Amino acid sequence: MTNVITASGYTTPEGLLNLSLKVGVNNAEVAVVVQIQSRPPASRPDPNGWPEGYFERCAGSMPELTRPPQGDFEERPALG
C-alpha cells in the first residue's frame, strides 16, 4: 500500500521539525520519505490583525458595488 500524506509545519529555532501524522495503519512497520520544500515567508498581520497589503489587494475588486443615496435624515430637537 502506498499513501501520500501532505503536511506543513514550522521548524523550531534549532531547525527541528516535529511531525505527528495519522497514517491509518495500526501496529505495522512502515517506510517514511520526507521531502523538504522551502516556502516564502508568510506576511505578518498588521497591528489590527489584517494581513499585510489586504486592503490594497481588494480595493476596487467590486467596482459595480455602489451605495445608493440614503435620503435626508430627520431633524430632531436637541437634548438637554
Secondary structure, 3 states (H helix, E strand, C coil): CCCCCCCCCCCCCCCCCCCCCCCCCCCCCCCCCCCCCCCCCCCCECCCCCECCHHHHHCCCCCCCCCCCCCCCCCCCCCC
